[in-house]
Amino acid sequence: MIEVPNNKKLILFDGVCNLCNSSVQYVIKHDKKDVFLFAPLQSNIGQTLIKKHNIDSSKIDSVLLYTPEKGITYKSTAALKIGAQLGFPTNLMVVFLIVPAIIRNWFYDFIAKNRYKWYGKKDACMIPTPELKGKFLD
């Protein structure tokens, strides 16, 4: 059973991707309402959610946003919904939800496909500092 409090949202990210790790650090810094928890896709909780929601991880090269009441959101929609919860000016990105998902996801997929080449890759998942440990689930 995935235990995410009802007032929280879980961001699943590629734990070895430098771009993804930088994005997580950005969200942590700007999450003034303490809305988000985090887990690498490679973690036990990440793998459990992928299986529970029948997600083909070979086809989803994406950040996933999980909320207990709404389930999984992914790709550009997840990124924009995450941004909407952050402070000004990041929260203004929510206006891009009016762009059809097929167009948004084309750009998202292009960046996702090239993220290791452009930003690099770690050998292992990020280990949170003791101060941030409570924001990460395994």
N, CA, C and O atoms as CSV, one atom per row, in Angstrom:
chain,resi,resn,atom,element,x,y,z
A,1,MET,N,N,0.841,-1.197,0.000
A,1,MET,CA,C,0.000,0.000,0.000
A,1,MET,C,C,0.880,1.252,0.000
A,1,MET,O,O,1.836,1.347,0.769
A,2,ILE,N,N,0.552,2.200,-0.860
A,2,ILE,CA,C,1.277,3.461,-0.940
A,2,ILE,C,C,0.680,4.417,0.082
A,2,ILE,O,O,-0.513,4.720,0.037
A,3,GLU,N,N,1.504,4.888,0.997
A,3,GLU,CA,C,1.005,5.784,2.029
A,3,GLU,C,C,1.494,7.199,1.779
A,3,GLU,O,O,2.587,7.583,2.195
A,4,VAL,N,N,0.658,7.964,1.087
A,4,VAL,CA,C,0.918,9.377,0.857
A,4,VAL,C,C,-0.218,10.125,1.534
A,4,VAL,O,O,-1.382,9.900,1.200
A,5,PRO,N,N,0.090,11.010,2.480
A,5,PRO,CA,C,-0.985,11.752,3.148
A,5,PRO,C,C,-1.863,12.492,2.142
A,5,PRO,O,O,-1.378,12.942,1.105
A,6,ASN,N,N,-3.155,12.619,2.447
A,6,ASN,CA,C,-4.107,13.252,1.524
A,6,ASN,C,C,-3.754,14.690,1.170
A,6,ASN,O,O,-4.142,15.169,0.104
A,7,ASN,N,N,-3.037,15.382,2.029
A,7,ASN,CA,C,-2.693,16.775,1.735
A,7,ASN,C,C,-1.362,16.900,0.987
A,7,ASN,O,O,-0.865,18.008,0.782
A,8,LYS,N,N,-0.788,15.765,0.580
A,8,LYS,CA,C,0.505,15.771,-0.111
A,8,LYS,C,C,0.378,15.208,-1.518
A,8,LYS,O,O,-0.583,14.512,-1.847
A,9,LYS,N,N,1.375,15.529,-2.340
A,9,LYS,CA,C,1.481,15.002,-3.701
A,9,LYS,C,C,2.878,14.410,-3.834
A,9,LYS,O,O,3.854,14.976,-3.341
A,10,LEU,N,N,2.960,13.279,-4.498
A,10,LEU,CA,C,4.235,12.583,-4.650
A,10,LEU,C,C,4.756,12.766,-6.063
A,10,LEU,O,O,4.062,12.481,-7.039
A,11,ILE,N,N,5.991,13.247,-6.160
A,11,ILE,CA,C,6.659,13.387,-7.452
A,11,ILE,C,C,7.617,12.212,-7.609
A,11,ILE,O,O,8.525,12.023,-6.800
A,12,LEU,N,N,7.401,11.426,-8.662
A,12,LEU,CA,C,8.314,10.335,-9.015
A,12,LEU,C,C,9.196,10.839,-10.149
A,12,LEU,O,O,8.702,11.379,-11.139
A,13,PHE,N,N,10.496,10.660,-10.000
A,13,PHE,CA,C,11.443,11.210,-10.972
A,13,PHE,C,C,12.533,10.200,-11.251
A,13,PHE,O,O,12.736,9.264,-10.478
A,14,ASP,N,N,13.235,10.387,-12.358
A,14,ASP,CA,C,14.364,9.532,-12.722
A,14,ASP,C,C,15.525,9.898,-11.801
A,14,ASP,O,O,16.126,10.964,-11.935
A,15,GLY,N,N,15.828,9.013,-10.877
A,15,GLY,CA,C,16.825,9.297,-9.847
A,15,GLY,C,C,18.253,9.417,-10.335
A,15,GLY,O,O,19.100,9.922,-9.598
A,16,VAL,N,N,18.559,8.974,-11.550
A,16,VAL,CA,C,19.925,9.073,-12.054
A,16,VAL,C,C,20.102,10.208,-13.077
A,16,VAL,O,O,21.204,10.424,-13.580
A,17,CYS,N,N,19.039,10.913,-13.373
A,17,CYS,CA,C,19.063,11.996,-14.365
A,17,CYS,C,C,19.442,13.315,-13.698
A,17,CYS,O,O,18.796,13.740,-12.741
A,18,ASN,N,N,20.490,13.959,-14.206
A,18,ASN,CA,C,20.919,15.241,-13.635
A,18,ASN,C,C,19.853,16.326,-13.781
A,18,ASN,O,O,19.638,17.109,-12.856
A,19,LEU,N,N,19.185,16.378,-14.933
A,19,LEU,CA,C,18.120,17.363,-15.128
A,19,LEU,C,C,16.989,17.122,-14.127
A,19,LEU,O,O,16.469,18.067,-13.533
A,20,CYS,N,N,16.615,15.867,-13.943
A,20,CYS,CA,C,15.530,15.528,-13.018
A,20,CYS,C,C,15.908,15.890,-11.588
A,20,CYS,O,O,15.091,16.445,-10.854
A,21,ASN,N,N,17.140,15.580,-11.186
A,21,ASN,CA,C,17.592,15.910,-9.844
A,21,ASN,C,C,17.635,17.415,-9.623
A,21,ASN,O,O,17.280,17.889,-8.544
A,22,SER,N,N,18.060,18.168,-10.624
A,22,SER,CA,C,18.054,19.637,-10.519
A,22,SER,C,C,16.626,20.152,-10.396
A,22,SER,O,O,16.363,21.097,-9.652
A,23,SER,N,N,15.707,19.533,-11.125
A,23,SER,CA,C,14.303,19.932,-11.049
A,23,SER,C,C,13.731,19.655,-9.662
A,23,SER,O,O,12.975,20.466,-9.127
A,24,VAL,N,N,14.088,18.515,-9.081
A,24,VAL,CA,C,13.636,18.193,-7.722
A,24,VAL,C,C,14.174,19.232,-6.742
A,24,VAL,O,O,13.447,19.697,-5.865
A,25,GLN,N,N,15.443,19.595,-6.890
A,25,GLN,CA,C,16.022,20.614,-6.008
A,25,GLN,C,C,15.290,21.952,-6.152
A,25,GLN,O,O,15.072,22.653,-5.164
A,26,TYR,N,N,14.914,22.298,-7.376
A,26,TYR,CA,C,14.162,23.527,-7.626
A,26,TYR,C,C,12.807,23.475,-6.929
A,26,TYR,O,O,12.406,24.437,-6.274
A,27,VAL,N,N,12.104,22.353,-7.069
A,27,VAL,CA,C,10.783,22.213,-6.436
A,27,VAL,C,C,10.918,22.306,-4.925
A,27,VAL,O,O,10.134,22.999,-4.277
A,28,ILE,N,N,11.894,21.624,-4.359
A,28,ILE,CA,C,12.095,21.680,-2.902
A,28,ILE,C,C,12.295,23.125,-2.452
A,28,ILE,O,O,11.705,23.559,-1.463
A,29,LYS,N,N,13.119,23.857,-3.173
A,29,LYS,CA,C,13.425,25.246,-2.809
A,29,LYS,C,C,12.197,26.154,-2.889
A,29,LYS,O,O,12.064,27.086,-2.096
A,30,HIS,N,N,11.299,25.888,-3.844
A,30,HIS,CA,C,10.155,26.765,-4.084
A,30,HIS,C,C,8.826,26.230,-3.548
A,30,HIS,O,O,7.787,26.865,-3.728
A,31,ASP,N,N,8.852,25.084,-2.899
A,31,ASP,CA,C,7.637,24.463,-2.347
A,31,ASP,C,C,7.342,25.057,-0.963
A,31,ASP,O,O,7.483,24.381,0.056
A,32,LYS,N,N,6.938,26.307,-0.944
A,32,LYS,CA,C,6.722,27.040,0.314
A,32,LYS,C,C,5.549,26.486,1.115
A,32,LYS,O,O,5.501,26.656,2.333
A,33,LYS,N,N,4.608,25.831,0.453
A,33,LYS,CA,C,3.440,25.264,1.148
A,33,LYS,C,C,3.685,23.823,1.600
A,33,LYS,O,O,2.796,23.199,2.180
A,34,ASP,N,N,4.879,23.292,1.341
A,34,ASP,CA,C,5.252,21.924,1.718
A,34,ASP,C,C,4.232,20.903,1.209
A,34,ASP,O,O,3.712,20.090,1.973
A,35,VAL,N,N,3.963,20.963,-0.084
A,35,VAL,CA,C,2.971,20.107,-0.733
A,35,VAL,C,C,3.570,18.782,-1.196
A,35,VAL,O,O,2.888,17.758,-1.188
A,36,PHE,N,N,4.846,18.795,-1.600
A,36,PHE,CA,C,5.408,17.668,-2.328
A,36,PHE,C,C,6.299,16.748,-1.503
A,36,PHE,O,O,7.054,17.176,-0.630
A,37,LEU,N,N,6.172,15.458,-1.823
A,37,LEU,CA,C,7.095,14.425,-1.396
A,37,LEU,C,C,7.740,13.889,-2.668
A,37,LEU,O,O,7.235,14.135,-3.763
A,38,PHE,N,N,8.844,13.164,-2.543
A,38,PHE,CA,C,9.606,12.722,-3.707
A,38,PHE,C,C,10.025,11.268,-3.563
A,38,PHE,O,O,10.237,10.770,-2.457
A,39,ALA,N,N,10.141,10.599,-4.705
A,39,ALA,CA,C,10.706,9.247,-4.750
A,39,ALA,C,C,11.242,9.003,-6.157
A,39,ALA,O,O,10.595,9.363,-7.140
A,40,PRO,N,N,12.417,8.396,-6.254
A,40,PRO,CA,C,12.915,8.025,-7.581
A,40,PRO,C,C,12.017,6.946,-8.202
A,40,PRO,O,O,11.456,6.109,-7.495
A,41,LEU,N,N,11.895,6.980,-9.506
A,41,LEU,CA,C,11.160,5.927,-10.220
A,41,LEU,C,C,11.772,4.557,-9.922
A,41,LEU,O,O,11.075,3.542,-9.934
A,42,GLN,N,N,13.075,4.538,-9.656
A,42,GLN,CA,C,13.785,3.291,-9.418
A,42,GLN,C,C,13.547,2.741,-8.003
A,42,GLN,O,O,13.941,1.610,-7.716
A,43,SER,N,N,12.915,3.511,-7.124
A,43,SER,CA,C,12.703,3.088,-5.735
A,43,SER,C,C,11.566,2.071,-5.638
A,43,SER,O,O,10.835,1.839,-6.601
A,44,ASN,N,N,11.437,1.477,-4.464
A,44,ASN,CA,C,10.350,0.515,-4.233
A,44,ASN,C,C,8.988,1.152,-4.466
A,44,ASN,O,O,8.141,0.567,-5.141
A,45,ILE,N,N,8.765,2.343,-3.916
A,45,ILE,CA,C,7.467,3.006,-4.081
A,45,ILE,C,C,7.240,3.364,-5.547
A,45,ILE,O,O,6.121,3.247,-6.045
A,46,GLY,N,N,8.293,3.800,-6.245
A,46,GLY,CA,C,8.163,4.114,-7.661
A,46,GLY,C,C,7.756,2.895,-8.470
A,46,GLY,O,O,6.843,2.966,-9.293
A,47,GLN,N,N,8.424,1.792,-8.242
A,47,GLN,CA,C,8.114,0.560,-8.959
A,47,GLN,C,C,6.724,0.036,-8.609
A,47,GLN,O,O,6.024,-0.498,-9.469
A,48,THR,N,N,6.326,0.187,-7.346
A,48,THR,CA,C,4.987,-0.243,-6.922
A,48,THR,C,C,3.910,0.555,-7.642
A,48,THR,O,O,2.932,-0.022,-8.119
A,49,LEU,N,N,4.072,1.869,-7.730
A,49,LEU,CA,C,3.077,2.703,-8.419
A,49,LEU,C,C,3.040,2.409,-9.916
A,49,LEU,O,O,1.966,2.386,-10.517
A,50,ILE,N,N,4.197,2.185,-10.515
A,50,ILE,CA,C,4.254,1.858,-11.946
A,50,ILE,C,C,3.470,0.573,-12.212
A,50,ILE,O,O,2.700,0.498,-13.170
A,51,LYS,N,N,3.666,-0.431,-11.369
A,51,LYS,CA,C,2.954,-1.702,-11.546
A,51,LYS,C,C,1.461,-1.544,-11.251
A,51,LYS,O,O,0.619,-2.054,-11.989
A,52,LYS,N,N,1.142,-0.837,-10.169
A,52,LYS,CA,C,-0.259,-0.662,-9.759
A,52,LYS,C,C,-1.079,0.024,-10.850
A,52,LYS,O,O,-2.245,-0.314,-11.054
A,53,HIS,N,N,-0.479,0.982,-11.549
A,53,HIS,CA,C,-1.191,1.750,-12.571
A,53,HIS,C,C,-0.900,1.249,-13.983
A,53,HIS,O,O,-1.214,1.928,-14.961
A,54,ASN,N,N,-0.300,0.064,-14.092
A,54,ASN,CA,C,-0.018,-0.563,-15.393
A,54,ASN,C,C,0.705,0.373,-16.356
A,54,ASN,O,O,0.326,0.485,-17.521
A,55,ILE,N,N,1.731,1.034,-15.874
A,55,ILE,CA,C,2.506,1.959,-16.698
A,55,ILE,C,C,3.657,1.192,-17.331
A,55,ILE,O,O,4.427,0.521,-16.643
A,56,ASP,N,N,3.764,1.299,-18.647
A,56,ASP,CA,C,4.878,0.682,-19.359
A,56,ASP,C,C,6.075,1.614,-19.223
A,56,ASP,O,O,6.181,2.603,-19.949
A,57,SER,N,N,6.971,1.304,-18.298
A,57,SER,CA,C,8.089,2.201,-18.007
A,57,SER,C,C,9.060,2.327,-19.184
A,57,SER,O,O,9.866,3.256,-19.219
A,58,SER,N,N,8.993,1.413,-20.136
A,58,SER,CA,C,9.850,1.552,-21.317
A,58,SER,C,C,9.310,2.637,-22.259
A,58,SER,O,O,10.048,3.148,-23.101
A,59,LYS,N,N,8.020,2.989,-22.118
A,59,LYS,CA,C,7.418,4.009,-22.977
A,59,LYS,C,C,7.215,5.337,-22.269
A,59,LYS,O,O,6.999,6.358,-22.921
A,60,ILE,N,N,7.279,5.338,-20.943
A,60,ILE,CA,C,7.082,6.573,-20.178
A,60,ILE,C,C,8.443,7.057,-19.703
A,60,ILE,O,O,9.013,6.523,-18.751
A,61,ASP,N,N,8.948,8.066,-20.377
A,61,ASP,CA,C,10.219,8.690,-20.046
A,61,ASP,C,C,9.860,10.002,-19.367
A,61,ASP,O,O,10.011,11.071,-19.958
A,62,SER,N,N,9.383,9.926,-18.126
A,62,SER,CA,C,8.629,11.051,-17.620
A,62,SER,C,C,8.696,11.202,-16.116
A,62,SER,O,O,9.006,10.267,-15.378
A,63,VAL,N,N,8.395,12.409,-15.695
A,63,VAL,CA,C,8.093,12.668,-14.294
A,63,VAL,C,C,6.638,12.246,-14.083
A,63,VAL,O,O,5.785,12.475,-14.940
A,64,LEU,N,N,6.372,11.638,-12.949
A,64,LEU,CA,C,5.002,11.245,-12.621
A,64,LEU,C,C,4.577,11.997,-11.378
A,64,LEU,O,O,5.367,12.167,-10.449
A,65,LEU,N,N,3.335,12.446,-11.355
A,65,LEU,CA,C,2.769,13.111,-10.186
A,65,LEU,C,C,1.647,12.226,-9.670
A,65,LEU,O,O,0.691,11.937,-10.389
A,66,TYR,N,N,1.769,11.796,-8.419
A,66,TYR,CA,C,0.772,10.913,-7.821
A,66,TYR,C,C,0.083,11.626,-6.666
A,66,TYR,O,O,0.734,12.163,-5.769
A,67,THR,N,N,-1.241,11.621,-6.705
A,67,THR,CA,C,-2.032,12.091,-5.568
A,67,THR,C,C,-2.993,10.965,-5.199
A,67,THR,O,O,-3.570,10.328,-6.079
A,68,PRO,N,N,-3.167,10.717,-3.893
A,68,PRO,CA,C,-4.025,9.601,-3.481
A,68,PRO,C,C,-5.430,9.652,-4.086
A,68,PRO,O,O,-5.990,8.617,-4.449
A,69,GLU,N,N,-5.994,10.854,-4.192
A,69,GLU,CA,C,-7.373,10.952,-4.686
A,69,GLU,C,C,-7.491,10.970,-6.206
A,69,GLU,O,O,-8.556,10.649,-6.732
A,70,LYS,N,N,-6.419,11.338,-6.936
A,70,LYS,CA,C,-6.510,11.462,-8.394
A,70,LYS,C,C,-5.666,10.459,-9.156
A,70,LYS,O,O,-5.834,10.312,-10.366
A,71,GLY,N,N,-4.764,9.766,-8.482
A,71,GLY,CA,C,-3.923,8.800,-9.167
A,71,GLY,C,C,-2.726,9.460,-9.834
A,71,GLY,O,O,-2.138,10.393,-9.285
A,72,ILE,N,N,-2.363,8.972,-11.026
A,72,ILE,CA,C,-1.136,9.372,-11.722
A,72,ILE,C,C,-1.411,10.379,-12.832
A,72,ILE,O,O,-2.349,10.238,-13.616
A,73,THR,N,N,-0.563,11.396,-12.868
A,73,THR,CA,C,-0.503,12.347,-13.982
A,73,THR,C,C,0.947,12.310,-14.458
A,73,THR,O,O,1.851,12.162,-13.636
A,74,TYR,N,N,1.192,12.439,-15.752
A,74,TYR,CA,C,2.566,12.354,-16.216
A,74,TYR,C,C,2.864,13.347,-17.326
A,74,TYR,O,O,1.986,14.055,-17.818
A,75,LYS,N,N,4.129,13.371,-17.701
A,75,LYS,CA,C,4.688,14.221,-18.750
A,75,LYS,C,C,4.412,15.699,-18.505
A,75,LYS,O,O,4.523,16.166,-17.371
A,76,SER,N,N,4.056,16.439,-19.547
A,76,SER,CA,C,3.925,17.894,-19.428
A,76,SER,C,C,2.817,18.293,-18.467
A,76,SER,O,O,2.935,19.306,-17.777
A,77,THR,N,N,1.758,17.526,-18.409
A,77,THR,CA,C,0.649,17.859,-17.499
A,77,THR,C,C,1.137,17.789,-16.056
A,77,THR,O,O,0.802,18.656,-15.249
A,78,ALA,N,N,1.920,16.774,-15.722
A,78,ALA,CA,C,2.471,16.663,-14.368
A,78,ALA,C,C,3.395,17.843,-14.075
A,78,ALA,O,O,3.297,18.456,-13.013
A,79,ALA,N,N,4.286,18.162,-15.004
A,79,ALA,CA,C,5.222,19.264,-14.795
A,79,ALA,C,C,4.485,20.589,-14.576
A,79,ALA,O,O,4.853,21.373,-13.701
A,80,LEU,N,N,3.453,20.828,-15.369
A,80,LEU,CA,C,2.699,22.085,-15.223
A,80,LEU,C,C,1.892,22.117,-13.927
A,80,LEU,O,O,1.774,23.168,-13.297
A,81,LYS,N,N,1.342,20.982,-13.528
A,81,LYS,CA,C,0.597,20.937,-12.262
A,81,LYS,C,C,1.531,21.099,-11.071
A,81,LYS,O,O,1.143,21.677,-10.055
A,82,ILE,N,N,2.741,20.602,-11.182
A,82,ILE,CA,C,3.741,20.826,-10.131
A,82,ILE,C,C,4.073,22.315,-10.074
A,82,ILE,O,O,4.071,22.917,-9.000
A,83,GLY,N,N,4.356,22.897,-11.221
A,83,GLY,CA,C,4.677,24.328,-11.284
A,83,GLY,C,C,3.577,25.206,-10.731
A,83,GLY,O,O,3.849,26.248,-10.135
A,84,ALA,N,N,2.328,24.792,-10.926
A,84,ALA,CA,C,1.184,25.584,-10.441
A,84,ALA,C,C,1.171,25.693,-8.925
A,84,ALA,O,O,0.607,26.643,-8.382
A,85,GLN,N,N,1.785,24.733,-8.227
A,85,GLN,CA,C,1.807,24.729,-6.768
A,85,GLN,C,C,2.966,25.546,-6.193
A,85,GLN,O,O,3.033,25.780,-4.986
A,86,LEU,N,N,3.866,25.970,-7.060
A,86,LEU,CA,C,5.037,26.721,-6.609
A,86,LEU,C,C,4.747,28.211,-6.668
A,86,LEU,O,O,3.735,28.628,-7.230
A,87,GLY,N,N,5.608,28.995,-6.104
A,87,GLY,CA,C,5.382,30.440,-6.028
A,87,GLY,C,C,5.529,31.145,-7.368
A,87,GLY,O,O,5.921,30.550,-8.373
A,88,PHE,N,N,5.204,32.423,-7.348
A,88,PHE,CA,C,5.346,33.304,-8.503
A,88,PHE,C,C,6.825,33.422,-8.848
A,88,PHE,O,O,7.624,33.535,-7.919
A,89,PRO,N,N,7.243,33.406,-10.078
A,89,PRO,CA,C,6.495,33.370,-11.324
A,89,PRO,C,C,6.280,31.953,-11.882
A,89,PRO,O,O,5.602,31.781,-12.895
A,90,THR,N,N,6.856,30.946,-11.223
A,90,THR,CA,C,6.748,29.578,-11.739
A,90,THR,C,C,5.297,29.152,-11.892
A,90,THR,O,O,4.953,28.446,-12.840
A,91,ASN,N,N,4.444,29.575,-10.967
A,91,ASN,CA,C,3.044,29.153,-11.019
A,91,ASN,C,C,2.315,29.671,-12.257
A,91,ASN,O,O,1.237,29.172,-12.580
A,92,LEU,N,N,2.865,30.642,-12.947
A,92,LEU,CA,C,2.239,31.155,-14.171
A,92,LEU,C,C,2.321,30.156,-15.330
A,92,LEU,O,O,1.594,30.283,-16.315
A,93,MET,N,N,3.205,29.168,-15.208
A,93,MET,CA,C,3.338,28.159,-16.272
A,93,MET,C,C,2.047,27.383,-16.483
A,93,MET,O,O,1.864,26.755,-17.526
A,94,VAL,N,N,1.151,27.419,-15.504
A,94,VAL,CA,C,-0.110,26.686,-15.600
A,94,VAL,C,C,-0.919,27.119,-16.833
A,94,VAL,O,O,-1.747,26.351,-17.324
A,95,VAL,N,N,-0.691,28.321,-17.331
A,95,VAL,CA,C,-1.423,28.776,-18.525
A,95,VAL,C,C,-1.160,27.879,-19.732
A,95,VAL,O,O,-1.978,27.827,-20.650
A,96,PHE,N,N,-0.026,27.172,-19.740
A,96,PHE,CA,C,0.287,26.293,-20.864
A,96,PHE,C,C,-0.595,25.050,-20.907
A,96,PHE,O,O,-0.542,24.289,-21.873
A,97,LEU,N,N,-1.404,24.834,-19.872
A,97,LEU,CA,C,-2.359,23.721,-19.911
A,97,LEU,C,C,-3.415,23.922,-20.995
A,97,LEU,O,O,-4.088,22.965,-21.379
A,98,ILE,N,N,-3.572,25.150,-21.495
A,98,ILE,CA,C,-4.522,25.383,-22.582
A,98,ILE,C,C,-3.999,24.840,-23.915
A,98,ILE,O,O,-4.772,24.594,-24.841
A,99,VAL,N,N,-2.677,24.655,-24.001
A,99,VAL,CA,C,-2.083,24.061,-25.205
A,99,VAL,C,C,-2.422,22.567,-25.188
A,99,VAL,O,O,-2.256,21.915,-24.157
A,100,PRO,N,N,-2.886,22.022,-26.292
A,100,PRO,CA,C,-3.225,20.590,-26.314
A,100,PRO,C,C,-2.050,19.716,-25.865
A,100,PRO,O,O,-0.896,19.966,-26.211
A,101,ALA,N,N,-2.381,18.689,-25.087
A,101,ALA,CA,C,-1.359,17.807,-24.516
A,101,ALA,C,C,-0.475,17.179,-25.589
A,101,ALA,O,O,0.713,16.964,-25.346
A,102,ILE,N,N,-1.010,16.884,-26.747
A,102,ILE,CA,C,-0.200,16.260,-27.800
A,102,ILE,C,C,0.953,17.175,-28.224
A,102,ILE,O,O,2.041,16.694,-28.541
A,103,ILE,N,N,0.721,18.477,-28.230
A,103,ILE,CA,C,1.770,19.435,-28.583
A,103,ILE,C,C,2.750,19.593,-27.421
A,103,ILE,O,O,3.964,19.546,-27.621
A,104,ARG,N,N,2.218,19.783,-26.187
A,104,ARG,CA,C,3.071,19.921,-25.001
A,104,ARG,C,C,3.956,18.695,-24.829
A,104,ARG,O,O,5.146,18.816,-24.535
A,105,ASN,N,N,3.375,17.518,-25.012
A,105,ASN,CA,C,4.131,16.286,-24.797
A,105,ASN,C,C,5.174,16.039,-25.876
A,105,ASN,O,O,6.167,15.356,-25.625
A,106,TRP,N,N,4.968,16.578,-27.066
A,106,TRP,CA,C,5.994,16.459,-28.101
A,106,TRP,C,C,7.267,17.162,-27.635
A,106,TRP,O,O,8.359,16.603,-27.740
A,107,PHE,N,N,7.132,18.394,-27.119
A,107,PHE,CA,C,8.287,19.134,-26.589
A,107,PHE,C,C,8.878,18.418,-25.380
A,107,PHE,O,O,10.096,18.295,-25.249
A,108,TYR,N,N,7.998,17.949,-24.502
A,108,TYR,CA,C,8.446,17.232,-23.308
A,108,TYR,C,C,9.258,15.995,-23.692
A,108,TYR,O,O,10.340,15.760,-23.154
A,109,ASP,N,N,8.726,15.212,-24.624
A,109,ASP,CA,C,9.404,13.988,-25.058
A,109,ASP,C,C,10.751,14.279,-25.715
A,109,ASP,O,O,11.704,13.520,-25.533
A,110,PHE,N,N,10.840,15.369,-26.474
A,110,PHE,CA,C,12.098,15.751,-27.118
A,110,PHE,C,C,13.170,16.023,-26.062
A,110,PHE,O,O,14.305,15.562,-26.188
A,111,ILE,N,N,12.808,16.771,-25.028
A,111,ILE,CA,C,13.755,17.059,-23.944
A,111,ILE,C,C,14.083,15.773,-23.184
A,111,ILE,O,O,15.249,15.504,-22.894
A,112,ALA,N,N,13.061,14.981,-22.862
A,112,ALA,CA,C,13.278,13.736,-22.116
A,112,ALA,C,C,14.209,12.784,-22.868
A,112,ALA,O,O,15.072,12.141,-22.269
A,113,LYS,N,N,14.025,12.704,-24.174
A,113,LYS,CA,C,14.835,11.791,-24.989
A,113,LYS,C,C,16.312,12.202,-24.987
A,113,LYS,O,O,17.196,11.354,-25.106
A,114,ASN,N,N,16.571,13.490,-24.855
A,114,ASN,CA,C,17.940,14.010,-24.943
A,114,ASN,C,C,18.542,14.404,-23.591
A,114,ASN,O,O,19.659,14.919,-23.545
A,115,ARG,N,N,17.826,14.173,-22.500
A,115,ARG,CA,C,18.264,14.697,-21.209
A,115,ARG,C,C,19.604,14.142,-20.739
A,115,ARG,O,O,20.392,14.881,-20.148
A,116,TYR,N,N,19.882,12.878,-20.981
A,116,TYR,CA,C,21.172,12.319,-20.554
A,116,TYR,C,C,22.310,12.917,-21.385
A,116,TYR,O,O,23.381,13.218,-20.859
A,117,LYS,N,N,22.065,13.086,-22.696
A,117,LYS,CA,C,23.089,13.637,-23.582
A,117,LYS,C,C,23.387,15.097,-23.210
A,117,LYS,O,O,24.548,15.505,-23.187
A,118,TRP,N,N,22.339,15.882,-22.920
A,118,TRP,CA,C,22.511,17.299,-22.630
A,118,TRP,C,C,22.945,17.589,-21.195
A,118,TRP,O,O,23.751,18.489,-20.959
A,119,TYR,N,N,22.411,16.830,-20.236
A,119,TYR,CA,C,22.620,17.149,-18.822
A,119,TYR,C,C,23.423,16.096,-18.067
A,119,TYR,O,O,23.867,16.355,-16.948
A,120,GLY,N,N,23.618,14.933,-18.641
A,120,GLY,CA,C,24.390,13.891,-17.989
A,120,GLY,C,C,23.540,12.981,-17.122
A,120,GLY,O,O,22.331,13.157,-16.970
A,121,LYS,N,N,24.236,11.995,-16.558
A,121,LYS,CA,C,23.568,10.948,-15.801
A,121,LYS,C,C,24.454,10.560,-14.619
A,121,LYS,O,O,25.678,10.511,-14.742
A,122,LYS,N,N,23.836,10.289,-13.490
A,122,LYS,CA,C,24.562,9.831,-12.304
A,122,LYS,C,C,24.666,8.308,-12.331
A,122,LYS,O,O,23.913,7.642,-13.043
A,123,ASP,N,N,25.589,7.766,-11.564
A,123,ASP,CA,C,25.722,6.314,-11.453
A,123,ASP,C,C,24.670,5.713,-10.534
A,123,ASP,O,O,24.322,4.540,-10.664
A,124,ALA,N,N,24.157,6.527,-9.596
A,124,ALA,CA,C,23.176,6.044,-8.618
A,124,ALA,C,C,22.191,7.165,-8.310
A,124,ALA,O,O,22.435,8.328,-8.631
A,125,CYS,N,N,21.079,6.801,-7.687
A,125,CYS,CA,C,20.069,7.785,-7.314
A,125,CYS,C,C,20.618,8.750,-6.270
A,125,CYS,O,O,21.489,8.402,-5.472
A,126,MET,N,N,20.097,9.955,-6.294
A,126,MET,CA,C,20.465,10.986,-5.340
A,126,MET,C,C,20.134,10.518,-3.917
A,126,MET,O,O,19.088,9.913,-3.685
A,127,ILE,N,N,21.022,10.801,-2.984
A,127,ILE,CA,C,20.765,10.510,-1.572
A,127,ILE,C,C,20.457,11.841,-0.895
A,127,ILE,O,O,21.310,12.729,-0.869
A,128,PRO,N,N,19.243,11.994,-0.345
A,128,PRO,CA,C,18.888,13.277,0.267
A,128,PRO,C,C,19.701,13.549,1.532
A,128,PRO,O,O,20.115,12.634,2.244
A,129,THR,N,N,19.910,14.825,1.779
A,129,THR,CA,C,20.587,15.229,3.009
A,129,THR,C,C,19.688,14.883,4.197
A,129,THR,O,O,18.485,14.693,4.017
A,130,PRO,N,N,20.246,14.798,5.403
A,130,PRO,CA,C,19.411,14.495,6.572
A,130,PRO,C,C,18.240,15.465,6.742
A,130,PRO,O,O,17.161,15.061,7.175
A,131,GLU,N,N,18.446,16.753,6.401
A,131,GLU,CA,C,17.375,17.749,6.518
A,131,GLU,C,C,16.224,17.473,5.563
A,131,GLU,O,O,15.073,17.787,5.869
A,132,LEU,N,N,16.524,16.891,4.417
A,132,LEU,CA,C,15.505,16.646,3.390
A,132,LEU,C,C,14.969,15.221,3.403
A,132,LEU,O,O,14.042,14.908,2.656
A,133,LYS,N,N,15.526,14.362,4.223
A,133,LYS,CA,C,15.151,12.941,4.237
A,133,LYS,C,C,13.643,12.743,4.389
A,133,LYS,O,O,13.086,11.833,3.776
A,134,GLY,N,N,12.969,13.573,5.191
A,134,GLY,CA,C,11.530,13.436,5.416
A,134,GLY,C,C,10.673,13.715,4.181
A,134,GLY,O,O,9.497,13.354,4.150
A,135,LYS,N,N,11.259,14.361,3.157
A,135,LYS,CA,C,10.526,14.660,1.922
A,135,LYS,C,C,10.608,13.521,0.915
A,135,LYS,O,O,9.924,13.548,-0.108
A,136,PHE,N,N,11.447,12.512,1.199
A,136,PHE,CA,C,11.651,11.419,0.258
A,136,PHE,C,C,11.078,10.120,0.803
A,136,PHE,O,O,11.257,9.784,1.974
A,137,LEU,N,N,10.387,9.400,-0.070
A,137,LEU,CA,C,9.825,8.093,0.274
A,137,LEU,C,C,10.625,7.020,-0.463
A,137,LEU,O,O,11.240,7.299,-1.492
A,138,ASP,N,N,10.616,5.808,0.056
A,138,ASP,CA,C,11.314,4.713,-0.629
A,138,ASP,C,C,10.382,3.606,-0.885
A,138,ASP,O,O,10.774,2.588,-1.454
